[in-house]
Amino acid sequence: MQTNPTPPTHTSLVAVGDSFTEGMSDLLPDGSYRGWADLLATRMAARTSGFRYANLAVRGKLIRQIVDEQVEVAAAMRPDVITLVGGLNDTLRPKCDMVRVRDLLTEAVERLAPSCEQLVLMRSPGRQGPVLERFRPRMEELFACVDELAGKHGALVVDLYGAPSLSDPRLWDVDRLHLTSEGHRRVAEAVWQTLGYPPEDPDWRVPIPATLPPGWMTRRVADARFARQHLLPWIGRRLTGRSSGDGRPAKRPELLPYEELA
């Protein structure tokens, strides 16, 4: 992580992306999601009076939709910091044109980088398990593109993919696609440190202590619940061309003074 002797002063943050940036599955009591971007904004706002924050992310969005619906909006806001995480939903589709994904991500970075003081990109976290193994080559191709674009455009890269703690299945929700509240907290810490702020948790990469694995029957029950509640609906949306984010607005569509979410 990059830590400056003098912490930076940022007055605004705009988050661009999909469900990972929207905050699923960091669930609040009122049924809404918080997530790492809100946690990061909370910290930044505590340091800077009048801090402004927008979160344009919407669950289920592909990189084409992020470019069409979010990038120009974020660029027009001209904040100090923009975070961009996108393309992973594309890599999880059965049919994925990685050349197109790279081109669209390049388009997004080329538009956003000149519109802010600091663009932040990410190598997204990857959960242990057969799903990751199946799609790992695509994911790593996406992350190679992220690294290349960051080098060309002066963007920071938060390496969540290489963090041992975030590959632990215990930091992932029952849908096996989204981080738990503890996972989001660690991501917020990672971005915080990458931006040059002093660490609040120097050990965010360190895995949580080992526990006894669940028994065979417990695992089978969990697998059946996952298939019924999450996998089958996900497959149904893929087959019908629907998305979990269809018709859903951004969670914080305007760059306004930050108010901590209850």
C-alpha positions in Angstrom: 0.0 0.0 0.0 1.1 3.5 -0.7 1.2 5.7 2.4 2.3 9.3 2.2 4.1 11.1 5.0 1.3 13.8 4.9 -2.2 12.3 4.4 -4.0 13.7 1.4 -7.0 16.0 1.5 -9.8 14.9 -0.8 -13.0 16.9 -1.0 -15.1 14.6 -3.1 -15.5 10.9 -4.2 -17.5 9.3 -7.0 -17.9 5.5 -7.1 -18.6 3.8 -10.5 -19.5 0.1 -11.0 -21.8 -2.8 -10.2 -23.0 -4.7 -7.2 -19.5 -4.8 -5.6 -19.5 -1.0 -5.4 -23.2 -0.7 -4.6 -22.4 -2.6 -1.4 -24.0 -6.1 -1.7 -24.1 -7.9 0.7 -23.3 -5.5 3.5 -26.9 -5.3 4.6 -28.2 -2.6 6.9 -31.2 -3.0 9.3 -33.5 -1.1 6.9 -32.8 -3.5 4.1 -30.4 -1.3 2.1 -26.8 -2.0 1.4 -23.8 -0.1 2.8 -20.5 -1.4 1.3 -16.9 -0.4 1.1 -17.5 2.8 -0.9 -19.9 4.2 1.8 -17.4 3.1 4.5 -14.6 4.9 2.6 -16.7 8.0 2.2 -17.4 8.0 5.9 -13.7 8.1 6.7 -12.9 10.7 4.1 -15.8 12.9 5.3 -14.5 12.7 8.8 -11.3 14.4 7.7 -12.7 17.1 5.3 -15.5 19.5 6.1 -18.1 19.7 3.3 -17.0 16.4 1.7 -19.2 15.3 -1.2 -20.0 11.8 -2.3 -21.9 10.1 -5.1 -22.3 6.4 -5.8 -23.5 5.6 -9.3 -23.1 1.8 -9.0 -26.0 -0.5 -9.8 -26.0 -4.3 -9.3 -25.7 -6.5 -12.3 -24.3 -4.0 -14.7 -21.9 -5.1 -17.5 -19.0 -2.9 -18.6 -21.0 -1.7 -21.6 -23.8 -0.4 -19.3 -21.3 1.1 -16.9 -19.7 3.0 -19.8 -23.1 4.1 -21.3 -24.9 5.0 -18.0 -22.2 6.0 -15.5 -19.0 7.1 -17.0 -20.1 10.4 -18.5 -22.1 11.3 -15.4 -19.1 10.7 -13.2 -16.7 12.6 -15.5 -19.1 15.6 -15.5 -18.9 15.8 -11.7 -15.1 16.3 -11.8 -14.5 15.0 -8.3 -11.1 14.6 -6.6 -11.4 10.8 -6.6 -13.2 8.4 -8.9 -13.2 4.6 -8.2 -14.0 2.4 -11.2 -14.6 -1.4 -10.8 -16.3 -3.1 -13.8 -16.0 -6.0 -16.2 -16.2 -8.9 -13.7 -19.8 -9.5 -14.5 -18.9 -9.9 -18.1 -16.2 -12.5 -17.3 -18.8 -14.6 -15.5 -21.1 -14.8 -18.5 -20.9 -18.1 -20.5 -20.1 -16.2 -23.6 -17.7 -13.3 -23.1 -15.8 -11.3 -25.7 -12.7 -10.3 -23.7 -11.5 -8.0 -26.5 -14.7 -6.0 -26.3 -14.4 -5.9 -22.5 -10.8 -4.6 -22.7 -11.9 -2.0 -25.3 -14.8 -0.8 -23.1 -12.7 -0.6 -20.0 -10.1 1.3 -21.9 -12.8 3.8 -23.0 -13.9 4.2 -19.5 -10.4 4.9 -18.1 -9.5 7.3 -20.9 -12.7 9.3 -20.2 -12.4 9.3 -16.4 -8.7 9.8 -15.8 -8.6 13.4 -17.0 -11.8 14.2 -15.1 -10.5 13.7 -11.6 -7.4 14.2 -9.6 -7.0 10.5 -8.8 -8.6 7.5 -10.6 -8.6 4.3 -8.6 -8.9 0.9 -10.3 -9.1 -2.6 -8.7 -8.1 -6.2 -9.1 -11.4 -7.6 -7.7 -11.3 -10.2 -4.9 -11.8 -13.8 -5.8 -13.4 -16.4 -3.6 -12.0 -19.9 -3.3 -14.0 -22.5 -5.1 -14.9 -24.1 -8.4 -16.6 -21.0 -9.9 -13.4 -19.0 -9.6 -11.3 -21.8 -11.1 -13.5 -21.9 -14.1 -13.4 -18.2 -14.8 -9.9 -17.5 -13.5 -8.2 -17.0 -16.9 -10.7 -14.4 -17.9 -10.4 -12.6 -14.6 -6.7 -12.5 -14.8 -6.9 -11.2 -18.3 -9.1 -8.4 -17.0 -6.7 -7.6 -14.2 -3.8 -7.5 -16.6 -5.7 -4.9 -18.6 -6.4 -2.9 -15.3 -2.6 -2.9 -14.5 -1.8 -1.8 -18.1 -4.3 1.0 -18.1 -3.2 2.2 -14.6 0.3 2.5 -15.8 -0.7 4.5 -18.9 -3.1 6.9 -17.1 -1.6 7.3 -13.6 -4.3 5.4 -11.9 -3.9 3.6 -8.6 -4.6 -0.1 -8.4 -6.0 -1.8 -5.3 -4.9 -5.4 -5.4 -7.8 -7.3 -3.7 -7.2 -10.4 -5.9 -3.9 -11.0 -4.2 -5.1 -10.5 -0.7 -5.3 -13.9 1.2 -8.0 -12.7 3.6 -10.5 -11.9 0.8 -10.3 -15.4 -0.8 -11.6 -16.9 2.4 -15.2 -18.2 1.8 -16.1 -17.0 5.3 -15.8 -13.4 4.1 -18.4 -14.1 1.3 -22.2 -14.1 1.6 -24.4 -17.1 1.1 -24.8 -16.2 -2.6 -21.0 -16.8 -3.0 -20.8 -13.7 -5.2 -20.7 -10.8 -2.7 -18.6 -10.0 0.3 -19.9 -9.9 3.9 -19.8 -6.8 6.0 -16.3 -7.8 7.2 -15.1 -8.2 3.6 -16.4 -4.8 2.7 -14.6 -3.3 5.7 -11.4 -4.8 4.6 -11.9 -3.4 1.0 -12.5 0.0 2.4 -9.3 -0.2 4.4 -7.4 -1.3 1.3 -8.6 1.7 -0.8 -8.0 4.0 2.1 -4.4 2.9 2.4 -3.9 3.0 -1.4 -5.0 6.6 -1.5 -2.2 7.4 1.0 -4.1 7.6 4.3 -2.6 6.2 7.4 -3.6 2.6 8.1 -6.4 1.9 10.6 -6.0 -1.8 10.1 -2.5 -2.7 8.9 -3.4 -6.4 8.9 -6.4 -6.3 6.5 -4.7 -8.8 4.2 -4.2 -11.3 7.1 -6.8 -14.1 7.0 -9.2 -14.5 9.9 -8.3 -17.2 12.4 -8.9 -20.8 11.2 -12.0 -22.6 12.5 -13.2 -26.2 12.2 -14.8 -26.7 8.8 -18.5 -27.5 8.7 -19.5 -31.1 8.5 -20.5 -32.9 5.3 -24.2 -32.6 6.0 -24.0 -28.9 6.8 -22.1 -28.3 3.5 -24.7 -30.2 1.5 -27.6 -28.3 3.1 -25.8 -25.0 2.3 -25.1 -26.1 -1.3 -28.8 -26.9 -1.8 -29.9 -23.6 -0.3 -27.4 -21.7 -2.5 -28.6 -23.5 -5.6 -32.3 -22.8 -4.9 -32.0 -19.2 -3.7 -29.2 -17.9 -5.8 -27.8 -20.1 -8.5 -31.0 -21.0 -10.3 -32.3 -17.4 -10.3 -29.0 -16.3 -11.6 -29.1 -18.8 -14.4 -32.7 -17.8 -15.2 -31.6 -14.2 -15.6 -28.8 -15.1 -17.9 -31.1 -17.2 -20.1 -33.7 -14.5 -20.4 -31.3 -11.6 -20.7 -32.5 -10.0 -17.5 -30.4 -8.4 -14.8 -30.8 -7.9 -11.1 -30.3 -4.2 -11.7 -32.9 -3.7 -14.4 -34.8 -0.5 -13.6 -32.9 0.2 -10.4 -31.5 3.7 -9.9 -28.0 4.5 -8.6 -27.9 4.6 -4.8 -26.4 8.1 -4.6 -26.9 9.7 -8.1 -25.8 13.2 -7.2 -22.5 14.6 -5.8 -23.9 16.1 -2.6 -22.5 16.7 0.9 -22.0 13.4 2.6 -24.4 12.2 5.3 -23.6 9.0 7.1 -26.1 6.3 6.4 -27.9 5.0 9.4 
